Amino acid sequence: MITHKDDVFYCDCGFSWLRGKSGKHDCEEGLRKRIAELEARCVAMAWNASPDYFAVLVEAARQRADKAMRNYPQPNYVLNKVAEESGEVIKEVIHYTEGRGDWSKVEHELIDNLAMLIRLVTEGDGVIGFTPPESVIATGIGIKSADA
């Protein structure tokens, strides 16, 4: 959505431009940043309601894992994604400690990593033929459907 005030136009993605100048842009990068900021705010709000910060991260990861399982069904390279997300956590922690990143990025990657771990123990990795033991699947550690 585009809004304007005086001679400045604003896009929902964060891009702005002056009247008479080109407003051509790609919303994707700005919207991704905005989504990450909103997710971080949601985690912060949940943290204020719950003293268990890790539980808040896990709940956010459960929701993200559920979405991934619906959008990208098996067979899927889940184990590879666990490794990739672990690397992203490491990168963001290094950036954070060097002053080149902020905590919301670390949090986002932690949630992604937890989501892939949840997915691994919930459904395994169909590409390599890994299936968790039935006793693990039966515990219900996985995701509760939005329909349930």
Rosetta blueprint (number, residue, H / E / L):
1 M L
2 I E
3 T E
4 H E
5 K E
6 D L
7 D L
8 V E
9 F E
10 Y E
11 C E
12 D L
13 C L
14 G L
15 F L
16 S E
17 W E
18 L E
19 R L
20 G L
21 K L
22 S L
23 G L
24 K L
25 H L
26 D L
27 C H
28 E H
29 E H
30 G H
31 L H
32 R H
33 K H
34 R H
35 I H
36 A H
37 E H
38 L H
39 E H
40 A H
41 R H
42 C H
43 V H
44 A H
45 M H
46 A H
47 W H
48 N H
49 A H
50 S L
51 P L
52 D L
53 Y H
54 F H
55 A H
56 V H
57 L H
58 V H
59 E H
60 A H
61 A H
62 R H
63 Q H
64 R H
65 A H
66 D H
67 K H
68 A H
69 M H
70 R H
71 N H
72 Y L
73 P L
74 Q L
75 P L
76 N L
77 Y L
78 V H
79 L H
80 N H
81 K H
82 V H
83 A H
84 E H
85 E H
86 S H
87 G H
88 E H
89 V H
90 I H
91 K H
92 E H
93 V H
94 I H
95 H H
96 Y H
97 T H
98 E L
99 G L
100 R L
101 G L
102 D L
103 W H
104 S H
105 K H
106 V H
107 E H
108 H H
109 E H
110 L H
111 I H
112 D H
113 N H
114 L H
115 A H
116 M H
117 L H
118 I H
119 R H
120 L H
121 V H
122 T H
123 E H
124 G L
125 D E
126 G L
127 V L
128 I L
129 G L
130 F E
131 T L
132 P L
133 P L
134 E H
135 S H
136 V H
137 I H
138 A L
139 T L
140 G L
141 I L
142 G L
143 I L
144 K L
145 S L
146 A L
147 D L
148 A L
